[in-house]
């Protein structure tokens, strides 16, 4: 199941801190889904298409159902990520127990803090895995349909998604060059991801 977990945690023997600059990928999922919807149709050459996003926020269950349509192996990805993170948590607990720099009491506190964050860590990892599955689908659609550009409102979450798409296209076997421009039109700030084809 998809659900918001929260910012990235840093777990210590003294407590748990949260890095507010490392937001949970869940907050971007509805944007990726909207963009996938926006580009999923037949194209007529030299025609500009517009898409109005929905005003309502969708639930984790709705996101999951919609993402399963574009990422058919989503359930398997989630299971695999769950197993990987469970293993990482076990290793973190072992490292806490073996830490020569901490007192016995500090080791126990660190281990308990890791255990407290167990479900949180798993949910964040699942959200990240699902996010990148969707980002790959979006990037593939842009590439396959030879979409020259996508324009979105200039909000940080939208720009974050565009940067993720850029990263995926840059890592292609034959890297695809892109650029993001910020501009103003009709008193609205917009961000434009341009897919540069040779």
N, C-alpha and C positions, 0 to 999 in steps of 0.2 A: 504494500500500500504506500502511496505517496502522501507525505504530510510535511509541514514546515518543522524543521528541527531548531535552527538558530545559527548564529555566527560560529566561526571556528573556535573550538575550545583549546586552551593550553592547560594541561593537567600537571600539577606540581604536588609535592608533599605538603605544601603550605596552603593549597587551595586550587581553585579553578578560575582562570581568566578567560574572557571571550574577546576575540579579535573582531571588532566591529567592521573592519575593512575587508573581512573575508566572509561575506554573506553566504548563507545557504543557497545552493543553486535552485532550490524549490521556488524562490521568488521570481525566477526568470522563466520558469516552465510555461506559464500561460502565454507569455510573449512569443516564445518559440512556436507553440501550438498555433497561435494566431497567424504568425508569419508563414508557417507551413500551409495553413488554410488559404492564405492570400495568394500563394504562388502555385497552388495545386489546381490547375485547370488548363484547358487547351489554349494555345497562343496563336494569334494572327500576327504576322510580321509587321514591324513598325507601328504597332498599336501600344498605347500606354494604358495600363490597367490600374485601377484604384480599388482599395478594399477598406471598408470601415470596420474597425475592430469592435468587438462586443464591449458594452459598458460594465457588464457584470463579471465578477471574479468566479472562476469555476472551482469546484471542489477537487480534492485529491483523487477521488474515485472517478470523476468525470475526466480529469487529466489523464489518468491511467488508461481509461477506456479509449480515449482518443489517441493516445500515444501508441497503444497496442496495434492500432490500424496502420501506423507508419513504421513502427519498430516491431516487426513480428516476433523477434526473439527476446522481447523485453522481459518476460517472466524468467527466462533462463539467465539473462544478464543480472537481474536482481538476485536470484538464488546464488549465482557465482560470486557476486559482490558481497553478499551476506556472509558466505563461507570465508572469503578473503579477510574481511574485517574482523570476524570472530577470531581468526588465526592471529591477526595483528594485535588484537586486544590480549589474547593469551600471552603473546611474546612480550607485550608491554608489562603485563603483570609479572612475568618471569624476570624481566629486567629490573623491575621495582624490588622484587625479593632479593635479587643478587647484587643490588647497588651497594658498593663498599663505602660510599660517601655519606650514606644516611644511617641514622640510628634505627634500631628495631621499631621503635614507635613511629618514626617518620616513614619507614618502609610500609608499615601497616596502613598509615594514613594515605600514602600514595596509592597503594593497591585498592583501598576503599574508594578513593576518588575516581580511579579508572573504572571500577565496577559501577559506581553511580552514573557514569557517563556512557555506559555500555549501549543502551538503546539509542541515545542521542547520536553517538558516533556511527552506529549502523545506519540510522535514518539519513544522516548527512551524506554518507558514502553512497547510499542507494540513490538519493536525489541527484548527486553529481553524475553517477553512471547513466541515469535516465536522461539527464540534461544533455550530456555529450552524445548519446544515441540520437536524440532529437536534433541537435546541432548538425550532426553528420548527415541526417536526412535532409535538412534544410540546405546545407551546402551542396549536396548531391543534386537537389532539384534546381538550384541556381545554375549549376554547371551543365546538367543534362538539357535544360530548357533554354540555355544560352541567354539567361536573364542579365541584362546589362547593368541594372541598378535596382536598388530597393531604397525607398525613402520612408523614414519613420519619424515620429515626434522626437525632439531632442531631449529625451529623459534619460537619466543615467542607466536605467535598467535596459532600455532599448539599445543604447550604445554598447553596453556590456555584451548583449547578444550579438550585435554586429561584429564586435571584436572577436568573439568566439568563432563566428563563421569565417572571419578573415584568417584566423589561426588554422582552421581545418583546411581551407583552400590553399594556404601557404605550404602545408605539409603533404599535399598531393604528390604522386610520383612525378608528375609534370606540374610543378607549382603554378598556381593561378594567382596573378597579381591583382590586388584590390587596393582601394583607398577609401577612406571615410572623410567626407567633407561636412562641415557644419555651416549652415547658412540660414538666412531669414527670408521668409516669403509670407506676404499678407500678415505681417506682425507675428508670425509664428516661427519659432526656432525649429529647424529640421536637421536630421542627420541623413546623409546619403551614402550608402555603401555602393561603390562603383566596382563592377567586375571588369577588369581590363583584359580584353582579348586582343591577341595580335593578328 
